[in-house]
Amino acid sequence: MNTIEFEIISNQYVCKFYFERRINVIKGDSGTGKTSLLELVRDTSPDIVKNISLDVLVADDLGWRALMTASKNVIIIFDDSNVIDSAEFAKCCYEYVVKNNLYLLIFNRESLKIEQNSEESGYMPHISYSMDSIYRLCNDGINHWLEPFYNLNAFNQSSKLDICITEDSSGGFEFFDKLLNAVSVEHSDGGKSAIVDKIERMSIKDKNILVIFDRAAFGCEIEKFVNKLRDYNITVLDSYECFEELLLRSNLFINNQKVTHVFNNLSAYANKYCLSWEEFFEKFLAYITTEKPYKYSHGKKLRECYFEECGSFPFCTFELSQKCDLNIKESKLDWLLKDTKYSYLLTFHEKNLAKKMSAF
Amino acid sequence: MLYIHVGQIERECIRTIDPYFNRNKSKDWFNRDDVKRIIKNIDLSVAVKDEYIESPVFGGMSPTKLSTGCKAVILMAVLEKPYIYATKCGDNCVTDILEIASKKDVHITLHHIMQFPESGFEAVMAESEKKICTFGGFVDEYYRIRDNF
C-alpha cells in the first residue's frame, strides 16, 4: 500500500486527504473541524460515506497503550492526547507501529519530543518523524483538507549562498564539504538538535545560509528551527530526506533495478521496514552496497569512492578496481549528481578548486 | 497580565478542557458580550441566547460542540483566576487571550510556540518572571527555559 486514503463525507462535512508515512501530526487553528471529524469517525450511521484505506480507532489517555499493542492494520487517532511527549509513547511507537502496521494521526500542537523530566527511567530516543508529515487542517466551511504546516524557502539553482551548515558531522558533512567547495561548510557539532544554537553562535544574520538537515527525521526540531531563525536568510533543500537518499538518487544507482523499484514504491518499502524513512534509507544504502568497494556505513567515514576519481586514491588499487562496477575517470561529484534531483548543488562546486578557506 | 508557564503542567492548571468546560458551563456565560465575541471570533458561530448557539455549518448546537480552543478561551474569560493549558488553543485564539489578559490576570501553560503578535502586547514568563513584549522575546525565553529544565 503506497498511500493511505482518508475520506469522510456527510451532508454537512466533507474531509478528504492522503498521507504516506507512519506518523502524522495535524495542528493549526481552533475551530477548523477536528472535533467534527472525530465524531464522524466514531459514527457508523449509513448516511456517512467513508473511504478509508484502513479501519480507524480513536485513542484516549487511558486506553492508548492497549490499542497500540493489540491492534493491527489500523489508523489510530490521538486527539489532544496528554501522552505523546512521554517516553512510554515513544517506546510503544518504536515497538509496535511497524510490527502491527499502524498509522498514527496525532492531533496535537505539542512536539513529540520527550519531556526531559519524564518520570520514566532509562534513555529513549525522540521519535523520528518527518517535518513533511506535519499538516494543517484547512476548510472552506464544508470541505476539509490537509496542507503542509511548514513551508520553508526552498533552495534552488539561483539562490545565493555564503555558508552551509549540515546536521551530519561524518559522511554527509565530508561529502558536502567537498561538493560545495566554493562556499564555507560547517557541521552543527551535535546533530539536528544543535543546528539552531550553532547558527545563533555564528553571528551570520547577514549571510545566505543553506541548512542541510534530514527532513525525514526533523519533526521534533522544526518548530524551534522556524521560530528561532526567522530573522535569518535561510534556505533548505527541497524534499531532501537525508544524505543517504541523495546518494541513492545519484547516478551511482541510476541503473540499479532494486533502487528504481524501491523509489517507485517508496512508502510501501519504507513503511514496511522502518518507523522513519531516514532509518530506511540508511539501511537500504548499506544493504545495496554491502559487497561493493564503495560500501556505505551510516555514521562512519565516507569512502573516497563517493568524491574522488576512480583509481586516484590509495584505497582504489588495481586489484580492487577489477572487481568494482565503477570506473569513473572524471570529477566524481559532477558525475554523481549531474541531471539528478540534486544537480543544482553543483552550482557551488568548482572543479580543480581547493577548498575555500572559511571566512567566518 | 498574561502569565506564561512553559515548564511542567502544574496541578492547578486545567488541562482537560472539554470535560471541565462541559461539566461546569453555565447558561449565563453565553449571554455575556465577551463570551459572545469569543465564540464569534474563534468558531465563527453566534451565541443567540443561553446555551443556544448557531453555527454556519451545523446550524443550532450546544456549547459542548464548540472547539476546544474556544472553550479554553471562554474559561479564561469567565473564571476568576484562570489557569489554562493553552496549547489546546490555536493561533486564532491569540487576540482574545490578549484581550482578556489586558483586563485581569490570566495564567496559561504553553508547550508550543503560540504565534503572538510581533509587538504590542505584554506578558510575564512565570518561571523566570521576565517581562516580554515581542514575539521574538517570547520565543527566546521559551526555549531558554525549556532547554534548561
Interface residues (C-beta under 8 A of the other chain):
Chain A: Q12 Y13 K27 G28 D29 S30 G31 T32 G33 K34 T35 S36 D80 N82 D85 R109 E110 S111 E115 Q116 N117 G141 I142 E223 K224 N227 K228 D231
Chain B: Q8 R15 T16 I17 D18 I42 D43 L44 P56 V57 F58 K65 L66 S67 T68 G69 C70 T87 K88 C89 G90 D91 N92 C93 H111 H112 I113 G136 V139 D140 Y143 F149
